[in-house]
């Protein structure tokens, strides 16, 4: 059984221990970099978004019909001599398979890779029955020998070095192995495993697809072991989640287009196997193979009917949500999951293995949106992770004190703003000019990996009446959604943006009744207060008065555009006012490029080299990718691309407070990548990213300046 920390103290201890494993981080980081390139190449020339939509729609159409599809599949399969079983629980599935083994006088079993078997801890159960079970996927065999679980759904031993495998194979073979000779190590595995296939009485496999109209299953693999497992033994048992049921092979072929490319960056995997009926089998006295298919429920049928969480059953087990996850790149699957790992694992753990195993790990999400945009089935993973976090709190029957205080304060705009306005006085003893000299001792040294800016003495809202530029005969009327950071920490960012826009004939208002966008509340699963705050902002931002609602914070813009429709829907419909806000909200770079269409004539050549950090909620949440880079070029800046410039900087609001060690590692990488460009300035479109990266630059005594896009444009705008 896999042991997962069930409280934050134990989980934090595990994280700290994992962070010492430098090989793990190097390996996963290298893989993530190569995966990104190979995936892009694999999907080149394809309508990726169209394919994702097709897969999502096909899965959504099948989920309400699972029981009907099970009946249809059973009818066709049993007509071909295959016995179909249905297991309500994991324990029942294990018992059914053990009974099949006993009935057929089975002593030895070979298995191909199956996450469903991992879910039920099938091997443990069978071995307790006296059966000898051998995993035959190379990675699964390696971790079986190490008495561990997989660290990735597709590449279960990705966390191990060739030296660890070499030592392991030396023990298995009784001969000294050269870890540098990978081919020799593979041959050792073949030599050890081939007799197991021949001797085995039973083969156990999973299934990627179960096609109702034919009673056939489909298996997608990269090694030939699955075909040997399903072909040679006289008994073949398939264990599959009931969610693998689909109507027909056409649906399967559509999913395969996304599965193989998304999993490993391959256009097609090595083996796609279709199995139907009872094939001939020389090892059987009956001269045909004995076949059983066990469909596992384990909460899936109830989940399929859930109006929110049914979406997770679209998952086709490609593992890509781990491949692109910044946290997985640092911690790996054994610290970032239970049985299922990565973003999908944070959700499935709750439903398949209970709230105790999900309680700590479900908090470990940056909400960077990487998993959401890479998912071939368009599952909104970050949103569902936060919904699971709330489910865990509800089942525990209590909310943390911090949650309750945050909801109390942020739900009352006047109280919230009064506290922020007065907080600048409280920071005086620990302030040193524009930075906090040191954090209070309650935070400890683990939070001392960056400097923190002081709160502004005069928030933007208090300066507005004397600062607001007068624009005669304006071309456009715009409302500025300032957000907390630019109102109370970085008012100069907003002032530079407003001054710049005024020079283009844009009249900007600052609606005073606006408050925090509410994203911090949603991140902490305070959904009711997040909804209240959204309603307050809806009233403050009178969309009928303005051509656009402009935001200088990518996180605010993304939250308003993506989550307000979910929070404020009524009777499963989005109100018209929310749709208007969704249509009119726009980020600064898109406004400058697509609306104002600024030109190089508006700026003086700076000669400055600039690196760019793409905020998560801009490039993924709002799908704004080219506009910031185009804007820098137009403004005469010498833009120098940086490695991983679209990977999270590690801030993510309260995440850097809850998981400072992970935040620090992400920030270190970001600073190193930016410094490697040789640029003078780091530009970004999010005040939170400015705070995190500039704080990291300070700690590293870097010469690089960090600024918001609006600041750099205002600095190099030609003055009249």
SEPA-640630 format. One record per residue (C-alpha): x, y, z; residue in one letter. Coordinates in steps of 0.05 Angstrom, whole numbers. Layout:
N
[[X,Y,Z],'A']
...
***
This chain:
720
[[0,0,0],'X']
[[24,71,-16],'X']
[[32,116,44],'X']
[[12,188,33],'X']
[[20,244,85],'X']
[[-48,261,113],'X']
[[-31,327,146],'X']
[[9,388,125],'X']
[[65,378,174],'X']
[[81,308,149],'X']
[[72,330,77],'X']
[[118,390,86],'X']
[[171,342,115],'X']
[[164,298,54],'X']
[[171,357,7],'X']
[[235,380,42],'X']
[[264,310,36],'X']
[[246,306,-38],'X']
[[278,373,-52],'X']
[[345,343,-33],'X']
[[340,294,-91],'X']
[[377,335,-144],'X']
[[379,279,-195],'X']
[[303,274,-193],'X']
[[296,349,-207],'X']
[[347,349,-263],'X']
[[315,289,-297],'X']
[[244,314,-293],'X']
[[265,384,-314],'X']
[[302,357,-375],'X']
[[242,313,-393],'X']
[[193,371,-387],'X']
[[236,413,-434],'X']
[[243,358,-487],'X']
[[169,339,-480],'X']
[[146,408,-497],'X']
[[185,408,-563],'X']
[[166,336,-582],'X']
[[92,348,-567],'X']
[[91,411,-610],'X']
[[123,373,-667],'X']
[[74,315,-660],'X']
[[14,361,-666],'X']
[[44,404,-720],'X']
[[-6,416,-777],'X']
[[-65,387,-738],'X']
[[-126,423,-712],'X']
[[-108,410,-640],'X']
[[-165,450,-609],'X']
[[-214,416,-655],'X']
[[-188,348,-634],'X']
[[-191,366,-560],'X']
[[-263,388,-569],'X']
[[-280,324,-606],'X']
[[-250,280,-551],'X']
[[-285,320,-496],'X']
[[-352,317,-531],'X']
[[-346,242,-545],'X']
[[-330,227,-472],'X']
[[-386,273,-447],'X']
[[-435,238,-492],'X']
[[-414,169,-465],'X']
[[-413,184,-391],'X']
[[-488,190,-379],'X']
[[-496,123,-416],'X']
[[-445,82,-378],'X']
[[-494,32,-350],'X']
[[-527,25,-418],'X']
[[-459,16,-452],'X']
[[-440,-36,-400],'X']
[[-502,-77,-416],'X']
[[-488,-72,-491],'X']
[[-414,-90,-482],'X']
[[-432,-149,-438],'X']
[[-482,-175,-488],'X']
[[-432,-175,-546],'X']
[[-373,-199,-505],'X']
[[-409,-258,-473],'X']
[[-438,-278,-540],'X']
[[-365,-288,-560],'X']
[[-349,-331,-499],'X']
[[-320,-276,-455],'X']
[[-344,-272,-382],'X']
[[-358,-200,-360],'X']
[[-358,-181,-286],'X']
[[-378,-117,-250],'X']
[[-343,-97,-186],'X']
[[-373,-43,-142],'X']
[[-310,-33,-102],'X']
[[-235,-43,-108],'X']
[[-237,-99,-58],'X']
[[-292,-134,-98],'X']
[[-251,-129,-162],'X']
[[-190,-159,-128],'X']
[[-233,-216,-100],'X']
[[-264,-231,-168],'X']
[[-195,-236,-201],'X']
[[-168,-279,-144],'X']
[[-229,-325,-152],'X']
[[-216,-331,-227],'X']
[[-144,-351,-211],'X']
[[-167,-404,-161],'X']
[[-221,-431,-208],'X']
[[-169,-440,-264],'X']
[[-115,-469,-219],'X']
[[-69,-409,-232],'X']
[[-2,-406,-197],'X']
[[36,-353,-236],'X']
[[12,-288,-266],'X']
[[43,-237,-313],'X']
[[15,-166,-317],'X']
[[21,-110,-366],'X']
[[16,-38,-340],'X']
[[-51,-20,-311],'X']
[[-66,42,-269],'X']
[[-132,10,-249],'X']
[[-94,-48,-218],'X']
[[-51,3,-182],'X']
[[-115,36,-158],'X']
[[-141,-29,-127],'X']
[[-72,-52,-102],'X']
[[-85,-116,-140],'X']
[[-15,-144,-134],'X']
[[-16,-140,-58],'X']
[[-82,-178,-56],'X']
[[-60,-233,-104],'X']
[[7,-244,-70],'X']
[[-29,-253,-4],'X']
[[-67,-309,-38],'X']
[[-2,-344,-52],'X']
[[2,-325,-126],'X']
[[66,-303,-159],'X']
[[55,-238,-197],'X']
[[106,-207,-245],'X']
[[100,-138,-276],'X']
[[125,-142,-348],'X']
[[127,-69,-369],'X']
[[200,-50,-360],'X']
[[186,9,-315],'X']
[[133,-27,-275],'X']
[[180,-87,-265],'X']
[[234,-41,-240],'X']
[[190,-8,-188],'X']
[[160,-75,-169],'X']
[[230,-100,-153],'X']
[[240,-37,-111],'X']
[[173,-48,-75],'X']
[[148,21,-97],'X']
[[92,51,-137],'X']
[[96,87,-204],'X']
[[118,159,-205],'X']
[[84,173,-272],'X']
[[24,142,-306],'X']
[[60,130,-372],'X']
[[133,126,-349],'X']
[[130,94,-280],'X']
[[205,92,-267],'X']
[[224,161,-296],'X']
[[250,182,-227],'X']
[[306,130,-226],'X']
[[377,137,-253],'X']
[[412,85,-296],'X']
[[459,74,-236],'X']
[[401,56,-191],'X']
[[374,9,-244],'X']
[[443,-20,-256],'X']
[[451,-36,-181],'X']
[[382,-66,-181],'X']
[[396,-110,-242],'X']
[[462,-132,-212],'X']
[[423,-161,-154],'X']
[[371,-193,-199],'X']
[[419,-225,-249],'X']
[[475,-242,-200],'X']
[[524,-208,-249],'X']
[[556,-140,-244],'X']
[[521,-92,-292],'X']
[[549,-31,-327],'X']
[[499,25,-316],'X']
[[526,62,-377],'X']
[[506,4,-423],'X']
[[431,16,-430],'X']
[[423,-38,-484],'X']
[[454,-89,-438],'X']
[[407,-70,-381],'X']
[[347,-79,-427],'X']
[[373,-148,-447],'X']
[[378,-167,-373],'X']
[[305,-149,-366],'X']
[[286,-190,-428],'X']
[[326,-250,-403],'X']
[[292,-247,-336],'X']
[[221,-235,-362],'X']
[[216,-281,-422],'X']
[[211,-345,-380],'X']
[[156,-312,-339],'X']
[[113,-303,-401],'X']
[[121,-376,-421],'X']
[[109,-404,-351],'X']
[[50,-358,-334],'X']
[[-19,-388,-325],'X']
[[-54,-321,-326],'X']
[[-43,-254,-359],'X']
[[-74,-190,-331],'X']
[[-80,-126,-371],'X']
[[-116,-61,-368],'X']
[[-154,-29,-425],'X']
[[-153,39,-456],'X']
[[-220,28,-490],'X']
[[-279,-19,-483],'X']
[[-323,-14,-545],'X']
[[-396,-29,-530],'X']
[[-418,-44,-601],'X']
[[-369,-102,-608],'X']
[[-349,-125,-539],'X']
[[-276,-113,-558],'X']
[[-222,-78,-518],'X']
[[-165,-34,-542],'X']
[[-96,-29,-510],'X']
[[-45,25,-527],'X']
[[27,10,-507],'X']
[[100,25,-524],'X']
[[128,-44,-508],'X']
[[111,-113,-534],'X']
[[99,-141,-464],'X']
[[24,-126,-466],'X']
[[15,-170,-528],'X']
[[54,-226,-496],'X']
[[14,-218,-432],'X']
[[-53,-222,-468],'X']
[[-31,-276,-518],'X']
[[12,-330,-485],'X']
[[-22,-349,-419],'X']
[[-84,-393,-422],'X']
[[-125,-344,-380],'X']
[[-130,-270,-395],'X']
[[-164,-222,-347],'X']
[[-176,-149,-365],'X']
[[-187,-100,-308],'X']
[[-216,-33,-330],'X']
[[-253,25,-300],'X']
[[-325,28,-323],'X']
[[-308,98,-351],'X']
[[-267,63,-406],'X']
[[-333,43,-439],'X']
[[-345,79,-505],'X']
[[-395,67,-562],'X']
[[-349,45,-618],'X']
[[-280,41,-649],'X']
[[-288,109,-683],'X']
[[-290,141,-614],'X']
[[-227,102,-595],'X']
[[-189,122,-657],'X']
[[-205,195,-644],'X']
[[-178,190,-574],'X']
[[-115,154,-598],'X']
[[-98,214,-641],'X']
[[-92,255,-577],'X']
[[-68,201,-529],'X']
[[-3,181,-562],'X']
[[18,251,-582],'X']
[[0,280,-515],'X']
[[32,225,-473],'X']
[[101,220,-504],'X']
[[102,266,-565],'X']
[[95,207,-613],'X']
[[51,209,-674],'X']
[[32,137,-660],'X']
[[53,90,-605],'X']
[[90,25,-618],'X']
[[30,-22,-606],'X']
[[-45,-11,-613],'X']
[[-78,-78,-598],'X']
[[-151,-97,-607],'X']
[[-177,-160,-572],'X']
[[-244,-192,-583],'X']
[[-275,-259,-565],'X']
[[-236,-323,-548],'X']
[[-174,-330,-592],'X']
[[-141,-399,-601],'X']
[[-92,-417,-546],'X']
[[-45,-477,-548],'X']
[[-31,-472,-474],'X']
[[-104,-486,-457],'X']
[[-135,-555,-455],'X']
[[-197,-524,-487],'X']
[[-152,-498,-544],'X']
[[-183,-429,-535],'X']
[[-164,-375,-486],'X']
[[-206,-366,-423],'X']
[[-223,-291,-421],'X']
[[-253,-249,-366],'X']
[[-265,-175,-364],'X']
[[-275,-141,-296],'X']
[[-306,-71,-298],'X']
[[-291,-30,-236],'X']
[[-339,22,-209],'X']
[[-305,47,-145],'X']
[[-348,110,-147],'X']
[[-345,122,-222],'X']
[[-420,114,-236],'X']
[[-438,165,-183],'X']
[[-383,210,-208],'X']
[[-410,206,-279],'X']
[[-476,236,-253],'X']
[[-443,293,-215],'X']
[[-457,360,-251],'X']
[[-388,387,-234],'X']
[[-340,329,-224],'X']
[[-363,283,-281],'X']
[[-313,321,-324],'X']
[[-255,283,-293],'X']
[[-279,218,-325],'X']
[[-260,246,-392],'X']
[[-187,231,-373],'X']
[[-153,185,-424],'X']
[[-92,173,-379],'X']
[[-40,208,-422],'X']
[[-2,235,-362],'X']
[[9,302,-396],'X']
[[-17,341,-336],'X']
[[45,317,-299],'X']
[[91,329,-358],'X']
[[77,404,-358],'X']
[[66,415,-284],'X']
[[120,459,-252],'X']
[[109,425,-185],'X']
[[117,355,-214],'X']
[[182,377,-246],'X']
[[209,390,-176],'X']
[[175,338,-132],'X']
[[159,279,-178],'X']
[[100,232,-171],'X']
[[116,200,-104],'X']
[[109,268,-70],'X']
[[58,297,-118],'X']
[[5,243,-116],'X']
[[-21,181,-82],'X']
[[-34,127,-135],'X']
[[-54,174,-191],'X']
[[-5,231,-197],'X']
[[-4,301,-225],'X']
[[-64,347,-229],'X']
[[-113,291,-246],'X']
[[-86,253,-186],'X']
[[-102,309,-138],'X']
[[-174,300,-158],'X']
[[-180,225,-167],'X']
[[-146,211,-100],'X']
[[-205,242,-64],'X']
[[-257,200,-101],'X']
[[-219,134,-105],'X']
[[-177,135,-41],'X']
[[-213,182,6],'X']
[[-204,250,37],'X']
[[-148,229,85],'X']
[[-102,214,27],'X']
[[-124,277,-10],'X']
[[-124,326,48],'X']
[[-52,351,42],'X']
[[-34,340,-31],'X']
[[-97,374,-58],'X']
[[-71,441,-32],'X']
[[-8,435,-74],'X']
[[-32,470,-137],'X']
[[-5,535,-167],'X']
[[-67,545,-210],'X']
[[-18,560,-266],'X']
[[-66,530,-318],'X']
[[-11,488,-351],'X']
[[-49,423,-341],'X']
[[-114,453,-366],'X']
[[-87,476,-433],'X']
[[-49,411,-446],'X']
[[-107,364,-428],'X']
[[-131,328,-491],'X']
[[-200,322,-462],'X']
[[-206,395,-440],'X']
[[-215,380,-366],'X']
[[-213,443,-324],'X']
[[-165,412,-275],'X']
[[-145,474,-234],'X']
[[-218,492,-221],'X']
[[-236,421,-201],'X']
[[-175,416,-155],'X']
[[-202,475,-115],'X']
[[-271,444,-114],'X']
[[-240,380,-85],'X']
[[-204,423,-33],'X']
[[-272,449,-12],'X']
[[-302,379,-10],'X']
[[-245,358,36],'X']
[[-259,416,83],'X']
[[-334,402,82],'X']
[[-323,328,100],'X']
[[-275,348,155],'X']
[[-329,394,182],'X']
[[-284,453,192],'X']
[[-250,510,155],'X']
[[-181,535,175],'X']
[[-180,599,216],'X']
[[-143,634,160],'X']
[[-199,617,111],'X']
[[-252,644,157],'X']
[[-214,709,170],'X']
[[-200,719,96],'X']
[[-273,709,78],'X']
[[-295,756,133],'X']
[[-249,811,112],'X']
[[-252,805,36],'X']
[[-327,798,36],'X']
[[-332,868,65],'X']
[[-301,916,15],'X']
[[-297,976,62],'X']
[[-266,935,118],'X']
[[-216,903,69],'X']
[[-194,969,39],'X']
[[-190,1003,107],'X']
[[-144,949,133],'X']
[[-100,955,72],'X']
[[-96,1030,76],'X']
[[-76,1028,150],'X']
[[-28,969,142],'X']
[[27,1014,115],'X']
[[36,1042,185],'X']
[[42,973,217],'X']
[[98,955,169],'X']
[[142,1014,190],'X']
[[185,975,241],'X']
[[205,924,188],'X']
[[208,969,127],'X']
[[271,993,92],'X']
[[251,1043,38],'X']
[[208,1008,-15],'X']
[[222,938,13],'X']
[[206,899,76],'X']
[[273,893,112],'X']
[[255,826,142],'X']
[[192,785,152],'X']
[[163,776,222],'X']
[[195,717,258],'X']
[[130,677,255],'X']
[[145,664,181],'X']
[[216,638,196],'X']
[[274,633,148],'X']
[[237,589,99],'X']
[[201,651,72],'X']
[[265,693,67],'X']
[[280,674,-5],'X']
[[256,740,-35],'X']
[[245,811,-13],'X']
[[175,838,-5],'X']
[[151,908,-26],'X']
[[119,954,25],'X']
[[47,975,17],'X']
[[37,1043,-14],'X']
[[25,1100,34],'X']
[[-25,1129,-15],'X']
[[-65,1076,-54],'X']
[[-84,1090,-126],'X']
[[-156,1103,-106],'X']
[[-134,1159,-59],'X']
[[-92,1192,-114],'X']
[[-144,1185,-169],'X']
[[-182,1250,-162],'X']
[[-118,1292,-167],'X']
[[-82,1247,-216],'X']
[[-134,1228,-269],'X']
[[-113,1259,-336],'X']
[[-165,1301,-372],'X']
[[-178,1272,-441],'X']
[[-218,1317,-488],'X']
[[-261,1284,-540],'X']
[[-239,1214,-521],'X']
[[-236,1159,-573],'X']
[[-253,1106,-522],'X']
[[-282,1103,-452],'X']
[[-249,1050,-409],'X']
[[-258,1026,-337],'X']
[[-194,1004,-302],'X']
[[-199,942,-258],'X']
[[-139,957,-215],'X']
[[-138,896,-171],'X']
[[-108,895,-101],'X']
[[-35,898,-122],'X']
[[-38,959,-167],'X']
[[-85,995,-121],'X']
[[-48,984,-56],'X']
[[24,962,-73],'X']
[[42,986,-143],'X']
[[-1,1047,-159],'X']
[[53,1073,-205],'X']
[[42,1016,-253],'X']
[[-30,1038,-261],'X']
[[-12,1111,-265],'X']
[[38,1097,-321],'X']
[[-15,1058,-359],'X']
[[-68,1112,-351],'X']
[[-19,1167,-373],'X']
[[1,1126,-433],'X']
[[-71,1113,-453],'X']
[[-89,1186,-445],'X']
[[-38,1203,-499],'X']
[[-77,1158,-546],'X']
[[-143,1193,-530],'X']
[[-169,1139,-482],'X']
[[-208,1164,-422],'X']
[[-199,1118,-362],'X']
[[-245,1113,-301],'X']
[[-229,1078,-236],'X']
[[-296,1053,-208],'X']
[[-287,1063,-133],'X']
[[-334,1007,-112],'X']
[[-291,953,-143],'X']
[[-254,906,-97],'X']
[[-207,846,-102],'X']
[[-225,802,-162],'X']
[[-236,744,-113],'X']
[[-184,696,-140],'X']
[[-149,687,-72],'X']
[[-217,665,-44],'X']
[[-227,614,-99],'X']
[[-156,588,-88],'X']
[[-174,576,-16],'X']
[[-241,544,-35],'X']
[[-281,600,-3],'X']
[[-332,595,-59],'X']
[[-390,632,-26],'X']
[[-349,694,-11],'X']
[[-316,690,-80],'X']
[[-386,694,-109],'X']
[[-404,753,-65],'X']
[[-342,790,-86],'X']
[[-357,775,-159],'X']
[[-426,804,-151],'X']
[[-397,867,-119],'X']
[[-350,877,-178],'X']
[[-406,864,-227],'X']
[[-444,923,-197],'X']
[[-382,967,-194],'X']
[[-361,954,-267],'X']
[[-421,980,-304],'X']
[[-406,950,-371],'X']
[[-458,993,-407],'X']
[[-417,1055,-392],'X']
[[-351,1031,-421],'X']
[[-322,1005,-486],'X']
[[-273,961,-449],'X']
[[-257,938,-379],'X']
[[-181,941,-376],'X']
[[-138,901,-328],'X']
[[-63,905,-317],'X']
[[-64,840,-277],'X']
[[-68,776,-317],'X']
[[-93,737,-257],'X']
[[-151,785,-246],'X']
[[-169,784,-320],'X']
[[-166,709,-326],'X']
[[-207,699,-262],'X']
[[-261,747,-285],'X']
[[-265,718,-355],'X']
[[-262,644,-335],'X']
[[-291,638,-266],'X']
[[-344,693,-260],'X']
[[-389,656,-309],'X']
[[-383,593,-266],'X']
[[-393,630,-200],'X']
[[-451,673,-223],'X']
[[-490,626,-267],'X']
[[-564,617,-251],'X']
[[-602,555,-270],'X']
[[-542,531,-311],'X']
[[-543,595,-352],'X']
[[-495,654,-352],'X']
[[-531,721,-340],'X']
[[-526,772,-395],'X']
[[-488,821,-352],'X']
[[-434,770,-338],'X']
[[-428,755,-412],'X']
[[-418,829,-426],'X']
[[-363,833,-374],'X']
[[-331,771,-402],'X']
[[-332,802,-472],'X']
[[-305,870,-451],'X']
[[-250,850,-403],'X']
[[-182,858,-437],'X']
[[-109,857,-416],'X']
[[-62,915,-426],'X']
[[-18,885,-482],'X']
[[-78,862,-523],'X']
[[-110,931,-515],'X']
[[-47,966,-539],'X']
[[-35,919,-599],'X']
[[-105,899,-621],'X']
[[-147,959,-602],'X']
[[-100,1020,-605],'X']
[[-54,988,-656],'X']
[[7,1026,-632],'X']
[[66,1035,-679],'X']
[[141,1042,-673],'X']
[[134,1117,-688],'X']
[[104,1125,-618],'X']
[[168,1103,-582],'X']
[[241,1122,-581],'X']
[[293,1068,-592],'X']
[[317,1047,-523],'X']
[[374,1000,-541],'X']
[[355,960,-479],'X']
[[356,885,-479],'X']
[[293,858,-447],'X']
[[273,788,-425],'X']
[[200,771,-418],'X']
[[163,729,-366],'X']
[[96,705,-391],'X']
[[47,705,-333],'X']
[[9,640,-326],'X']
[[-60,672,-329],'X']
[[-42,714,-389],'X']
[[-12,662,-436],'X']
[[-58,606,-414],'X']
[[-117,636,-376],'X']
[[-130,690,-428],'X']
[[-93,656,-485],'X']
[[-52,719,-499],'X']
[[15,697,-526],'X']
[[40,740,-584],'X']
[[14,809,-564],'X']
[[65,823,-508],'X']
[[124,803,-552],'X']
[[96,843,-611],'X']
[[87,903,-565],'X']
[[160,899,-541],'X']
[[184,897,-613],'X']
[[140,956,-633],'X']
[[166,995,-573],'X']
[[237,988,-598],'X']
[[259,940,-544],'X']
[[310,886,-559],'X']
[[271,825,-537],'X']
[[314,766,-518],'X']
[[276,700,-509],'X']
[[289,663,-444],'X']
[[285,589,-428],'X']
[[218,569,-398],'X']
[[192,640,-400],'X']
[[121,614,-397],'X']
[[134,570,-335],'X']
[[106,595,-269],'X']
[[151,640,-227],'X']
[[124,607,-164],'X']
[[84,664,-134],'X']
[[11,646,-144],'X']
[[-13,688,-86],'X']
[[-20,647,-22],'X']
[[16,587,-54],'X']
[[84,618,-39],'X']
[[63,624,34],'X']
[[36,553,40],'X']
[[93,520,1],'X']
[[153,567,6],'X']
[[204,513,-9],'X']
[[172,497,-76],'X']
[[161,570,-91],'X']
[[234,584,-78],'X']
[[257,530,-126],'X']
[[212,556,-181],'X']
[[237,627,-169],'X']
[[310,605,-170],'X']
[[300,574,-238],'X']
[[264,635,-264],'X']
[[318,683,-240],'X']
[[373,638,-270],'X']
[[337,634,-337],'X']
[[327,709,-339],'X']
[[400,725,-321],'X']
[[424,676,-374],'X']
[[394,721,-428],'X']
[[442,778,-412],'X']
[[382,826,-414],'X']
[[380,891,-375],'X']
[[306,888,-357],'X']
[[254,835,-343],'X']
[[185,854,-368],'X']
[[119,821,-349],'X']
[[45,836,-348],'X']
[[26,817,-277],'X']
[[41,854,-211],'X']
[[45,789,-173],'X']
[[100,765,-221],'X']
[[135,832,-213],'X']
[[134,822,-138],'X']
[[161,751,-140],'X']
[[215,760,-193],'X']
[[240,827,-169],'X']
[[243,798,-98],'X']
[[284,741,-124],'X']
[[330,787,-163],'X']
[[342,828,-100],'X']
[[362,765,-61],'X']
[[410,745,-116],'X']
[[438,816,-120],'X']
[[421,816,-194],'X']
[[432,878,-237],'X']
[[368,864,-275],'X']
[[308,910,-265],'X']
[[238,881,-264],'X']
[[179,922,-288],'X']
[[108,919,-314],'X']
[[96,926,-388],'X']
[[60,992,-377],'X']
[[120,1021,-340],'X']
[[170,1004,-395],'X']
[[124,1031,-450],'X']
[[112,1096,-413],'X']
[[187,1102,-400],'X']
[[205,1098,-474],'X']
[[144,1133,-504],'X']
[[161,1194,-545],'X']
[[142,1255,-505],'X']
[[106,1312,-542],'X']
***
